[in-house]
């Protein structure tokens, strides 16, 4: 599922996910706020900020995508480990 804000309320943004079979929830322009999309947006923005806490991921210097993806995996593992430790 794809969530987007009002700035993406246009056919050129709605059509590509639909053609790939991805359900999209895009806030409509002119409608009052309170659609509930903000709760999902905060989760995504918070997760991106956690990943940006790792300097190597903040600015991509690796030319090879597989190396960058490996660093993303390591960062995700470290973030998860940190949060599991807080729960125990």
N, CA, C and O atoms as CSV, one atom per row, in Angstrom:
chain,resi,resn,atom,element,x,y,z
A,1,UNK,N,N,0.847,-1.164,0.000
A,1,UNK,CA,C,0.000,0.000,0.000
A,1,UNK,C,C,0.900,1.236,0.000
A,1,UNK,O,O,1.938,1.252,0.662
A,2,UNK,N,N,0.509,2.244,-0.726
A,2,UNK,CA,C,1.265,3.486,-0.864
A,2,UNK,C,C,0.459,4.632,-0.270
A,2,UNK,O,O,-0.703,4.826,-0.627
A,3,UNK,N,N,1.068,5.390,0.630
A,3,UNK,CA,C,0.432,6.549,1.232
A,3,UNK,C,C,1.135,7.796,0.729
A,3,UNK,O,O,2.362,7.819,0.627
A,4,UNK,N,N,0.366,8.837,0.413
A,4,UNK,CA,C,0.955,10.082,-0.073
A,4,UNK,C,C,0.100,11.262,0.373
A,4,UNK,O,O,-1.083,11.113,0.677
A,5,UNK,N,N,0.724,12.437,0.404
A,5,UNK,CA,C,0.000,13.632,0.828
A,5,UNK,C,C,-0.624,14.342,-0.378
A,5,UNK,O,O,-0.546,13.851,-1.504
A,6,UNK,N,N,-1.241,15.495,-0.134
A,6,UNK,CA,C,-1.982,16.227,-1.175
A,6,UNK,C,C,-1.134,16.644,-2.357
A,6,UNK,O,O,-1.653,16.806,-3.462
A,7,UNK,N,N,0.151,16.821,-2.149
A,7,UNK,CA,C,1.017,17.251,-3.247
A,7,UNK,C,C,1.110,16.220,-4.357
A,7,UNK,O,O,1.565,16.536,-5.457
A,8,UNK,N,N,0.690,15.003,-4.089
A,8,UNK,CA,C,0.753,13.942,-5.094
A,8,UNK,C,C,-0.634,13.590,-5.640
A,8,UNK,O,O,-0.821,12.527,-6.232
A,9,UNK,N,N,-1.587,14.473,-5.442
A,9,UNK,CA,C,-2.951,14.232,-5.924
A,9,UNK,C,C,-3.049,14.625,-7.397
A,9,UNK,O,O,-3.564,15.692,-7.729
A,10,UNK,N,N,-2.562,13.774,-8.257
A,10,UNK,CA,C,-2.612,13.996,-9.696
A,10,UNK,C,C,-2.591,12.639,-10.377
A,10,UNK,O,O,-2.042,11.676,-9.841
A,11,UNK,N,N,-3.184,12.566,-11.551
A,11,UNK,CA,C,-3.247,11.307,-12.279
A,11,UNK,C,C,-1.878,10.703,-12.558
A,11,UNK,O,O,-1.718,9.483,-12.524
A,12,UNK,N,N,-0.890,11.551,-12.835
A,12,UNK,CA,C,0.426,11.003,-13.177
A,12,UNK,C,C,1.073,10.307,-11.982
A,12,UNK,O,O,1.995,9.512,-12.165
A,13,UNK,N,N,0.606,10.590,-10.750
A,13,UNK,CA,C,1.117,9.894,-9.573
A,13,UNK,C,C,0.222,8.728,-9.174
A,13,UNK,O,O,0.693,7.765,-8.570
A,14,UNK,N,N,-1.052,8.805,-9.501
A,14,UNK,CA,C,-1.978,7.739,-9.137
A,14,UNK,C,C,-1.904,6.542,-10.087
A,14,UNK,O,O,-2.057,5.398,-9.660
A,15,UNK,N,N,-1.675,6.802,-11.350
A,15,UNK,CA,C,-1.728,5.740,-12.362
A,15,UNK,C,C,-0.614,4.700,-12.248
A,15,UNK,O,O,-0.925,3.509,-12.281
A,16,UNK,N,N,0.683,5.074,-12.112
A,16,UNK,CA,C,1.737,4.044,-12.085
A,16,UNK,C,C,1.583,2.992,-10.976
A,16,UNK,O,O,1.753,1.805,-11.256
A,17,UNK,N,N,1.269,3.378,-9.730
A,17,UNK,CA,C,1.066,2.311,-8.730
A,17,UNK,C,C,-0.134,1.430,-9.077
A,17,UNK,O,O,-0.095,0.215,-8.881
A,18,UNK,N,N,-1.197,2.045,-9.592
A,18,UNK,CA,C,-2.396,1.286,-9.943
A,18,UNK,C,C,-2.087,0.263,-11.027
A,18,UNK,O,O,-2.587,-0.861,-10.979
A,19,UNK,N,N,-1.260,0.645,-12.011
A,19,UNK,CA,C,-0.903,-0.269,-13.095
A,19,UNK,C,C,-0.082,-1.451,-12.593
A,19,UNK,O,O,-0.098,-2.522,-13.199
A,20,UNK,N,N,0.628,-1.262,-11.497
A,20,UNK,CA,C,1.443,-2.340,-10.920
A,20,UNK,C,C,0.681,-3.134,-9.868
A,20,UNK,O,O,1.235,-4.053,-9.264
A,21,UNK,N,N,-0.563,-2.795,-9.648
A,21,UNK,CA,C,-1.375,-3.517,-8.679
A,21,UNK,C,C,-1.164,-3.073,-7.246
A,21,UNK,O,O,-1.490,-3.803,-6.310
A,22,UNK,N,N,-0.616,-1.866,-7.069
A,22,UNK,CA,C,-0.373,-1.332,-5.733
A,22,UNK,C,C,-1.527,-0.411,-5.365
A,22,UNK,O,O,-1.855,0.513,-6.110
A,23,UNK,N,N,-2.136,-0.664,-4.226
A,23,UNK,CA,C,-3.224,0.187,-3.770
A,23,UNK,C,C,-2.631,1.460,-3.190
A,23,UNK,O,O,-1.725,1.400,-2.359
A,24,UNK,N,N,-3.127,2.599,-3.614
A,24,UNK,CA,C,-2.600,3.864,-3.118
A,24,UNK,C,C,-3.684,4.642,-2.380
A,24,UNK,O,O,-4.851,4.645,-2.770
A,25,UNK,N,N,-3.266,5.296,-1.311
A,25,UNK,CA,C,-4.139,6.169,-0.538
A,25,UNK,C,C,-3.492,7.548,-0.588
A,25,UNK,O,O,-2.502,7.808,0.095
A,26,UNK,N,N,-4.064,8.423,-1.403
A,26,UNK,CA,C,-3.512,9.757,-1.604
A,26,UNK,C,C,-4.551,10.772,-1.158
A,26,UNK,O,O,-5.695,10.740,-1.614
A,27,UNK,N,N,-4.155,11.670,-0.272
A,27,UNK,CA,C,-5.070,12.708,0.194
A,27,UNK,C,C,-5.490,13.589,-0.980
A,27,UNK,O,O,-4.682,13.893,-1.858
A,28,UNK,N,N,-6.735,13.987,-0.989
A,28,UNK,CA,C,-7.257,14.791,-2.095
A,28,UNK,C,C,-7.171,16.275,-1.762
A,28,UNK,O,O,-7.402,16.690,-0.626
A,29,UNK,N,N,-6.836,17.055,-2.769
A,29,UNK,CA,C,-6.778,18.506,-2.592
A,29,UNK,C,C,-8.184,19.054,-2.371
A,29,UNK,O,O,-9.164,18.553,-2.922
A,30,UNK,N,N,-8.251,20.080,-1.564
A,30,UNK,CA,C,-9.542,20.720,-1.315
A,30,UNK,C,C,-10.350,20.056,-0.218
A,30,UNK,O,O,-11.375,20.597,0.198
A,31,UNK,N,N,-9.921,18.907,0.257
A,31,UNK,CA,C,-10.628,18.215,1.336
A,31,UNK,C,C,-10.038,18.657,2.675
A,31,UNK,O,O,-8.852,18.976,2.752
A,32,UNK,N,N,-10.849,18.678,3.719
A,32,UNK,CA,C,-10.316,19.091,5.027
A,32,UNK,C,C,-9.287,18.096,5.549
A,32,UNK,O,O,-9.307,16.916,5.200
A,33,UNK,N,N,-8.397,18.593,6.387
A,33,UNK,CA,C,-7.385,17.737,7.003
A,33,UNK,C,C,-8.056,16.768,7.961
A,33,UNK,O,O,-9.204,16.965,8.361
A,34,UNK,N,N,-7.339,15.736,8.320
A,34,UNK,CA,C,-7.890,14.764,9.251
A,34,UNK,C,C,-8.199,13.438,8.586
A,34,UNK,O,O,-8.998,12.656,9.100
A,35,UNK,N,N,-7.565,13.174,7.435
A,35,UNK,CA,C,-7.809,11.918,6.744
A,35,UNK,C,C,-7.141,10.752,7.438
A,35,UNK,O,O,-7.448,9.599,7.137
A,36,UNK,N,N,-6.219,11.029,8.376
A,36,UNK,CA,C,-5.532,9.967,9.091
A,36,UNK,C,C,-4.221,9.550,8.458
A,36,UNK,O,O,-3.530,8.688,9.000
A,37,UNK,N,N,-3.858,10.134,7.326
A,37,UNK,CA,C,-2.612,9.757,6.660
A,37,UNK,C,C,-1.393,10.202,7.452
A,37,UNK,O,O,-0.316,9.629,7.288
A,38,UNK,N,N,-1.535,11.194,8.293
A,38,UNK,CA,C,-0.400,11.695,9.058
A,38,UNK,C,C,0.196,10.664,10.005
A,38,UNK,O,O,1.397,10.694,10.276
A,39,UNK,N,N,-0.632,9.751,10.511
A,39,UNK,CA,C,-0.103,8.741,11.418
A,39,UNK,C,C,0.878,7.830,10.707
A,39,UNK,O,O,1.895,7.452,11.287
A,40,UNK,N,N,0.596,7.470,9.467
A,40,UNK,CA,C,1.517,6.624,8.703
A,40,UNK,C,C,2.743,7.418,8.282
A,40,UNK,O,O,3.851,6.881,8.258
A,41,UNK,N,N,2.562,8.669,7.956
A,41,UNK,CA,C,3.669,9.497,7.501
A,41,UNK,C,C,4.709,9.671,8.608
A,41,UNK,O,O,5.911,9.646,8.344
A,42,UNK,N,N,4.248,9.845,9.832
A,42,UNK,CA,C,5.187,10.013,10.945
A,42,UNK,C,C,6.052,8.774,11.135
A,42,UNK,O,O,7.235,8.893,11.450
A,43,UNK,N,N,5.489,7.604,10.950
A,43,UNK,CA,C,6.237,6.360,11.098
A,43,UNK,C,C,7.348,6.297,10.057
A,43,UNK,O,O,8.484,5.948,10.379
A,44,UNK,N,N,7.029,6.629,8.829
A,44,UNK,CA,C,8.013,6.586,7.755
A,44,UNK,C,C,9.100,7.633,7.987
A,44,UNK,O,O,10.285,7.325,7.860
A,45,UNK,N,N,8.722,8.845,8.322
A,45,UNK,CA,C,9.710,9.905,8.544
A,45,UNK,C,C,10.605,9.593,9.742
A,45,UNK,O,O,11.800,9.888,9.715
A,46,UNK,N,N,10.037,9.002,10.788
A,46,UNK,CA,C,10.837,8.634,11.952
A,46,UNK,C,C,11.843,7.548,11.587
A,46,UNK,O,O,12.997,7.603,12.013
A,47,UNK,N,N,11.419,6.570,10.810
A,47,UNK,CA,C,12.314,5.497,10.396
A,47,UNK,C,C,13.444,6.033,9.537
A,47,UNK,O,O,14.592,5.622,9.705
A,48,UNK,N,N,13.146,6.937,8.626
A,48,UNK,CA,C,14.188,7.534,7.790
A,48,UNK,C,C,15.166,8.323,8.651
A,48,UNK,O,O,16.369,8.303,8.394
A,49,UNK,N,N,14.666,9.015,9.667
A,49,UNK,CA,C,15.572,9.770,10.538
A,49,UNK,C,C,16.473,8.829,11.336
A,49,UNK,O,O,17.630,9.162,11.590
A,50,UNK,N,N,15.962,7.652,11.737
A,50,UNK,CA,C,16.815,6.674,12.417
A,50,UNK,C,C,17.930,6.212,11.486
A,50,UNK,O,O,19.081,6.092,11.907
A,51,UNK,N,N,17.597,5.953,10.234
A,51,UNK,CA,C,18.615,5.514,9.269
A,51,UNK,C,C,19.635,6.618,9.008
A,51,UNK,O,O,20.814,6.334,8.793
A,52,UNK,N,N,19.192,7.868,9.027
A,52,UNK,CA,C,20.121,8.986,8.808
A,52,UNK,C,C,21.044,9.198,9.998
A,52,UNK,O,O,22.012,9.953,9.904
A,53,UNK,N,N,20.756,8.536,11.118
A,53,UNK,CA,C,21.650,8.586,12.256
A,53,UNK,C,C,22.978,7.890,11.980
A,53,UNK,O,O,23.962,8.112,12.686
A,54,UNK,N,N,22.999,7.051,10.957
A,54,UNK,CA,C,24.225,6.387,10.540
A,54,UNK,C,C,24.847,7.232,9.437
A,54,UNK,O,O,24.301,7.338,8.338
A,55,UNK,N,N,25.988,7.829,9.740
A,55,UNK,CA,C,26.596,8.800,8.828
A,55,UNK,C,C,26.834,8.219,7.436
A,55,UNK,O,O,26.692,8.916,6.432
A,56,UNK,N,N,27.190,6.955,7.385
A,56,UNK,CA,C,27.509,6.341,6.101
A,56,UNK,C,C,26.270,6.251,5.198
A,56,UNK,O,O,26.399,6.194,3.975
A,57,UNK,N,N,25.099,6.239,5.784
A,57,UNK,CA,C,23.867,6.157,5.001
A,57,UNK,C,C,23.300,7.532,4.670
A,57,UNK,O,O,22.511,7.673,3.736
A,58,UNK,N,N,23.701,8.542,5.432
A,58,UNK,CA,C,23.154,9.879,5.220
A,58,UNK,C,C,23.501,10.398,3.829
A,58,UNK,O,O,22.648,10.932,3.120
A,59,UNK,N,N,24.762,10.234,3.452
A,59,UNK,CA,C,25.207,10.626,2.118
A,59,UNK,C,C,25.775,9.384,1.468
A,59,UNK,O,O,26.743,8.806,1.964
A,60,UNK,N,N,25.193,8.978,0.386
A,60,UNK,CA,C,25.621,7.737,-0.262
A,60,UNK,C,C,26.908,7.974,-1.037
A,60,UNK,O,O,26.948,8.759,-1.985
A,61,UNK,N,N,27.957,7.281,-0.616
A,61,UNK,CA,C,29.250,7.392,-1.295
A,61,UNK,C,C,29.587,6.134,-2.081
A,61,UNK,O,O,30.429,6.167,-2.978
A,62,UNK,N,N,28.938,5.031,-1.750
A,62,UNK,CA,C,29.221,3.780,-2.458
A,62,UNK,C,C,28.658,3.829,-3.867
A,62,UNK,O,O,27.534,4.283,-4.084
A,63,UNK,N,N,29.430,3.370,-4.800
A,63,UNK,CA,C,28.944,3.328,-6.184
A,63,UNK,C,C,28.093,2.094,-6.426
A,63,UNK,O,O,27.157,2.112,-7.226
A,64,UNK,N,N,28.427,1.042,-5.734
A,64,UNK,CA,C,27.696,-0.217,-5.940
A,64,UNK,C,C,26.467,-0.267,-5.040
A,64,UNK,O,O,26.543,-0.002,-3.841
A,65,UNK,N,N,25.350,-0.608,-5.637
A,65,UNK,CA,C,24.092,-0.658,-4.897
A,65,UNK,C,C,24.052,-1.765,-3.868
A,65,UNK,O,O,23.423,-1.610,-2.821
A,66,UNK,N,N,24.720,-2.898,-4.146
A,66,UNK,CA,C,24.682,-4.011,-3.200
A,66,UNK,C,C,25.403,-3.669,-1.895
A,66,UNK,O,O,25.003,-4.130,-0.826
A,67,UNK,N,N,26.459,-2.868,-1.978
A,67,UNK,CA,C,27.160,-2.463,-0.757
A,67,UNK,C,C,26.290,-1.506,0.058
A,67,UNK,O,O,26.207,-1.622,1.281
A,68,UNK,N,N,25.651,-0.572,-0.619
A,68,UNK,CA,C,24.755,0.357,0.079
A,68,UNK,C,C,23.598,-0.407,0.731
A,68,UNK,O,O,23.207,-0.110,1.860
A,69,UNK,N,N,23.063,-1.378,0.020
A,69,UNK,CA,C,21.966,-2.174,0.564
A,69,UNK,C,C,22.434,-2.985,1.780
A,69,UNK,O,O,21.669,-3.181,2.724
A,70,UNK,N,N,23.680,-3.452,1.758
A,70,UNK,CA,C,24.222,-4.174,2.909
A,70,UNK,C,C,24.299,-3.263,4.125
A,70,UNK,O,O,23.969,-3.679,5.236
A,71,UNK,N,N,24.736,-2.014,3.922
A,71,UNK,CA,C,24.789,-1.068,5.039
A,71,UNK,C,C,23.382,-0.750,5.553
A,71,UNK,O,O,23.193,-0.571,6.756
A,72,UNK,N,N,22.401,-0.681,4.661
A,72,UNK,CA,C,21.016,-0.479,5.099
A,72,UNK,C,C,20.555,-1.639,5.971
A,72,UNK,O,O,19.901,-1.437,6.994
A,73,UNK,N,N,20.901,-2.860,5.555
A,73,UNK,CA,C,20.541,-4.036,6.342
A,73,UNK,C,C,21.184,-4.028,7.718
A,73,UNK,O,O,20.532,-4.341,8.714
A,74,UNK,N,N,22.463,-3.670,7.778
A,74,UNK,CA,C,23.150,-3.587,9.069
A,74,UNK,C,C,22.517,-2.525,9.965
A,74,UNK,O,O,22.315,-2.756,11.157
A,75,UNK,N,N,22.207,-1.366,9.396
A,75,UNK,CA,C,21.578,-0.300,10.178
A,75,UNK,C,C,20.218,-0.747,10.698
A,75,UNK,O,O,19.869,-0.466,11.845
A,76,UNK,N,N,19.455,-1.435,9.872
A,76,UNK,CA,C,18.144,-1.922,10.297
A,76,UNK,C,C,18.284,-2.915,11.444
A,76,UNK,O,O,17.512,-2.875,12.402
A,77,UNK,N,N,19.273,-3.809,11.346
A,77,UNK,CA,C,19.509,-4.768,12.428
A,77,UNK,C,C,19.890,-4.062,13.721
A,77,UNK,O,O,19.399,-4.422,14.791
A,78,UNK,N,N,20.761,-3.059,13.635
A,78,UNK,CA,C,21.179,-2.331,14.830
A,78,UNK,C,C,20.018,-1.562,15.457
A,78,UNK,O,O,19.880,-1.531,16.680
A,79,UNK,N,N,19.190,-0.944,14.627
A,79,UNK,CA,C,18.027,-0.206,15.141
A,79,UNK,C,C,17.068,-1.169,15.833
A,79,UNK,O,O,16.573,-0.883,16.923
A,80,UNK,N,N,16.807,-2.311,15.199
A,80,UNK,CA,C,15.902,-3.304,15.782
A,80,UNK,C,C,16.465,-3.833,17.097
A,80,UNK,O,O,15.735,-3.951,18.082
A,81,UNK,N,N,17.750,-4.148,17.118
A,81,UNK,CA,C,18.391,-4.650,18.338
A,81,UNK,C,C,18.272,-3.622,19.472
A,81,UNK,O,O,17.985,-3.981,20.615
A,82,UNK,N,N,18.489,-2.369,19.153
A,82,UNK,CA,C,18.387,-1.304,20.150
A,82,UNK,C,C,16.981,-1.235,20.740
A,82,UNK,O,O,16.822,-1.094,21.952
A,83,UNK,N,N,15.969,-1.333,19.896
A,83,UNK,CA,C,14.592,-1.215,20.379
A,83,UNK,C,C,14.140,-2.473,21.136
A,83,UNK,O,O,13.348,-2.379,22.073
A,84,UNK,N,N,14.637,-3.636,20.736
A,84,UNK,CA,C,14.301,-4.865,21.466
A,84,UNK,C,C,14.946,-4.830,22.848
A,84,UNK,O,O,14.334,-5.257,23.827
A,85,UNK,N,N,16.178,-4.323,22.936
A,85,UNK,CA,C,16.834,-4.201,24.229
A,85,UNK,C,C,16.053,-3.282,25.170
A,85,UNK,O,O,15.982,-3.537,26.372
A,86,UNK,N,N,15.478,-2.229,24.629
A,86,UNK,CA,C,14.697,-1.306,25.460
A,86,UNK,C,C,13.425,-1.976,25.989
A,86,UNK,O,O,12.942,-1.614,27.062
A,87,UNK,N,N,12.884,-2.936,25.258
A,87,UNK,CA,C,11.666,-3.610,25.683
A,87,UNK,C,C,11.933,-4.659,26.762
A,87,UNK,O,O,11.048,-4.966,27.561
A,88,UNK,N,N,13.134,-5.201,26.787
A,88,UNK,CA,C,13.460,-6.276,27.746
A,88,UNK,C,C,13.892,-5.734,29.072
A,88,UNK,O,O,14.199,-6.503,29.983
